[in-house]
Amino acid sequence: MDLVVFNDNTRAIRLYRKLGFESILIPELEAQLESERTPSGRRRVVMRKRLKGGA
């Protein structure tokens, strides 16, 4: 399961890590995520959790 979260949303990132998510890079998405960077420098990052029984 993948999700995206703003890189400065530390409370959410901490919660997701506690729930087993890890930050990852998906090369195909990096250009889009970088182009969405806000003037203040905020950008979204991808986090992933492997589900039991999933591929």
Z-matrix of the N, CA and C atoms (Angstrom, degrees):
N
C 1 1.439
C 2 1.522 1 107.23
N 3 1.317 2 116.64 1 128.50
C 4 1.458 3 121.77 2 178.10
C 5 1.521 4 110.34 3 -110.17
N 6 1.322 5 115.53 4 152.12
C 7 1.462 6 121.55 5 172.65
C 8 1.509 7 108.33 6 -146.32
N 9 1.316 8 116.21 7 162.13
C 10 1.467 9 121.15 8 174.60
C 11 1.522 10 108.58 9 -121.57
N 12 1.329 11 114.63 10 145.23
C 13 1.457 12 121.51 11 -177.59
C 14 1.524 13 107.56 12 -147.67
N 15 1.329 14 117.26 13 147.48
C 16 1.456 15 119.35 14 177.33
C 17 1.527 16 109.67 15 -66.35
N 18 1.324 17 115.68 16 140.05
C 19 1.467 18 121.77 17 -174.31
C 20 1.527 19 113.44 18 -63.95
N 21 1.327 20 118.26 19 -18.85
C 22 1.466 21 119.35 20 179.20
C 23 1.530 22 113.04 21 -98.29
N 24 1.309 23 117.07 22 6.26
C 25 1.464 24 121.38 23 178.59
C 26 1.535 25 107.97 24 -88.90
N 27 1.312 26 115.43 25 71.90
C 28 1.461 27 120.76 26 -172.41
C 29 1.530 28 113.29 27 -64.33
N 30 1.314 29 116.61 28 -33.18
C 31 1.480 30 118.79 29 179.14
C 32 1.524 31 110.42 30 -64.16
N 33 1.332 32 116.48 31 -44.26
C 34 1.468 33 120.25 32 179.76
C 35 1.525 34 110.46 33 -66.73
N 36 1.329 35 116.75 34 -43.74
C 37 1.467 36 120.09 35 -179.74
C 38 1.517 37 110.39 36 -61.28
N 39 1.321 38 117.06 37 -42.21
C 40 1.467 39 121.03 38 178.18
C 41 1.536 40 110.59 39 -61.41
N 42 1.330 41 117.01 40 -43.01
C 43 1.462 42 120.88 41 178.27
C 44 1.524 43 110.92 42 -63.21
N 45 1.329 44 116.83 43 -47.58
C 46 1.466 45 120.11 44 -179.07
C 47 1.523 46 111.08 45 -61.13
N 48 1.332 47 117.59 46 -40.02
C 49 1.468 48 119.60 47 177.86
C 50 1.520 49 110.83 48 -64.46
N 51 1.316 50 116.32 49 -39.45
C 52 1.464 51 120.23 50 177.57
C 53 1.529 52 110.88 51 -61.59
N 54 1.347 53 115.47 52 -31.21
C 55 1.461 54 120.69 53 179.83
C 56 1.534 55 112.79 54 -86.53
N 57 1.329 56 117.08 55 2.45
C 58 1.460 57 120.90 56 174.42
C 59 1.521 58 116.03 57 102.51
N 60 1.332 59 118.49 58 7.35
C 61 1.462 60 121.20 59 177.93
C 62 1.520 61 109.78 60 -82.20
N 63 1.342 62 115.80 61 150.23
C 64 1.460 63 122.88 62 175.98
C 65 1.513 64 108.95 63 -126.87
N 66 1.333 65 117.08 64 146.60
C 67 1.458 66 121.20 65 174.58
C 68 1.523 67 108.73 66 -71.85
N 69 1.332 68 116.33 67 136.06
C 70 1.462 69 120.75 68 179.61
C 71 1.523 70 109.59 69 -137.05
N 72 1.312 71 115.43 70 163.49
C 73 1.460 72 122.21 71 171.98
C 74 1.518 73 108.38 72 -110.88
N 75 1.315 74 116.29 73 131.30
C 76 1.459 75 122.14 74 172.84
C 77 1.520 76 105.56 75 -115.89
N 78 1.338 77 116.96 76 102.37
C 79 1.463 78 120.10 77 -173.78
C 80 1.527 79 114.26 78 -50.37
N 81 1.315 80 117.27 79 -37.00
C 82 1.464 81 120.77 80 -178.90
C 83 1.526 82 112.81 81 -66.17
N 84 1.326 83 118.13 82 -22.32
C 85 1.466 84 121.79 83 -179.11
C 86 1.523 85 113.78 84 -98.32
N 87 1.318 86 117.80 85 -15.84
C 88 1.460 87 120.57 86 -172.39
C 89 1.528 88 113.38 87 -58.32
N 90 1.328 89 118.12 88 -42.18
C 91 1.469 90 120.39 89 -179.68
C 92 1.525 91 110.53 90 -62.38
N 93 1.321 92 116.38 91 -42.90
C 94 1.473 93 119.78 92 179.71
C 95 1.521 94 110.81 93 -66.06
N 96 1.320 95 117.85 94 -46.35
C 97 1.461 96 120.82 95 -179.36
C 98 1.520 97 110.92 96 -62.44
N 99 1.317 98 116.85 97 -39.53
C 100 1.467 99 120.00 98 179.43
C 101 1.530 100 110.68 99 -67.79
N 102 1.340 101 117.55 100 -37.33
C 103 1.466 102 120.22 101 -179.69
C 104 1.524 103 111.92 102 -69.07
N 105 1.329 104 116.76 103 -21.57
C 106 1.465 105 121.45 104 178.81
C 107 1.523 106 112.26 105 -86.06
N 108 1.324 107 116.92 106 -2.99
C 109 1.470 108 120.38 107 -178.94
C 110 1.522 109 109.19 108 -52.05
N 111 1.324 110 116.12 109 132.76
C 112 1.463 111 120.64 110 -178.89
C 113 1.524 112 110.18 111 -80.69
N 114 1.322 113 117.75 112 162.85
C 115 1.470 114 120.09 113 178.29
C 116 1.536 115 113.15 114 -55.65
N 117 1.324 116 117.23 115 -28.53
C 118 1.466 117 120.13 116 -179.83
C 119 1.529 118 112.06 117 -81.08
N 120 1.329 119 117.60 118 -3.09
C 121 1.458 120 121.16 119 178.76
C 122 1.521 121 113.93 120 98.03
N 123 1.325 122 117.62 121 -3.55
C 124 1.470 123 120.32 122 178.68
C 125 1.516 124 109.84 123 -66.76
N 126 1.312 125 115.90 124 139.29
C 127 1.454 126 120.33 125 172.08
C 128 1.513 127 108.35 126 -147.83
N 129 1.297 128 115.11 127 161.89
C 130 1.458 129 119.15 128 -179.25
C 131 1.521 130 109.88 129 -90.56
N 132 1.316 131 115.12 130 148.34
C 133 1.458 132 122.24 131 175.45
C 134 1.525 133 107.84 132 -123.73
N 135 1.321 134 115.02 133 155.61
C 136 1.466 135 121.25 134 -178.15
C 137 1.520 136 109.23 135 -99.33
N 138 1.326 137 115.56 136 137.89
C 139 1.454 138 121.75 137 174.67
C 140 1.520 139 107.90 138 -126.45
N 141 1.329 140 115.53 139 147.31
C 142 1.471 141 120.04 140 -176.64
C 143 1.514 142 110.37 141 -135.01
N 144 1.336 143 113.88 142 144.48
C 145 1.467 144 121.93 143 172.45
C 146 1.520 145 107.05 144 -131.54
N 147 1.304 146 115.46 145 127.84
C 148 1.459 147 119.35 146 175.82
C 149 1.528 148 108.33 147 -81.53
N 150 1.311 149 115.27 148 129.50
C 151 1.449 150 120.65 149 -179.82
C 152 1.514 151 110.23 150 -90.72
N 153 1.307 152 116.83 151 144.53
C 154 1.454 153 120.94 152 178.41
C 155 1.514 154 109.74 153 -61.33
N 156 1.317 155 115.35 154 134.97
C 157 1.468 156 120.39 155 -179.82
C 158 1.505 157 113.46 156 81.61
N 159 1.339 158 117.66 157 -3.32
C 160 1.468 159 121.19 158 179.62
C 161 1.509 160 111.40 159 -85.93
N 162 1.313 161 114.29 160 165.68
C 163 1.466 162 119.63 161 -179.83
C 164 1.506 163 111.29 162 -78.76
